[in-house]
Amino acid sequence: MYSVMVKGHMMIAHSFTGEMFGPAQKLHGATYVAEVEFRSPTLDANGVVVDIGRAEQVVESIFASLSYRNLDDESEFKGHNTTTEFLSRVVFDRVAAAIAAGELGRPPGDVQSLRVTLHESHVASASYEGAIRAS
């Protein structure tokens, strides 16, 4: 399996519900360093998994749509703790939609899996990975 990974970052504010979160129940900020890995068993005619430039643009656009926002105020996240794990799935789903729309320079189905890792500090990160369904 071949893979290509691009990095980016996003800065958000949020709070959590539940005693287990202690002081994080209060509004706080987080800066995530993110890695998005695209995987394919084959290379395209140009010898790449995906066009890295397009991948960077798609990922940056997704991060920009989340950055500098209080996620507690976003209707799509109401009723959810926007944990690092939860947000890695949000980014995964958005990147998968871009792949399905052909925004990465390969036909849907060529990129077979994806892994999104959000690093919330130098010692902690969370990931979501899975198969990409061809539309």
C-alpha positions, 0 to 999 in steps of 0.5 A: 500500500502506497501512502502520502501524508500532508500536514496542517494545523487548526486552532479552535475553542470548545468546552466539554460536558462531563465530570471526567473532563475536569477543568476542560468543562470550561471554555478553552482553546486547542491548537491541533497539528494534523496529519492526513494520510492518503493510501492506495494500492496503486499509483496513478499514471504520474506515479503518485497516490494523490496530487500533493498540492491538491491534497494540501488545498483540500486539507487547508480548506477543511481546517480553515472551516473549523479554525478560529471558531468556538465549536460550542456555537456551531449547530452541527456539533450541538450535543457532542463533546468535540474531543480530539477523537471526535474531530479526527472523524469530522476531518476524515469525513470531510476529506472522504467527501472531497475524495468522492468528489474527485478533488484530489486528482484521482477517480473515486475508488483509487484512494482506498483508505485514509488516516487522520491524526490530530496531535493536541500536544507533543505527548497526545494525539488521536486518530480516525482511519478507515476505508473510503467507499467508491461512490 
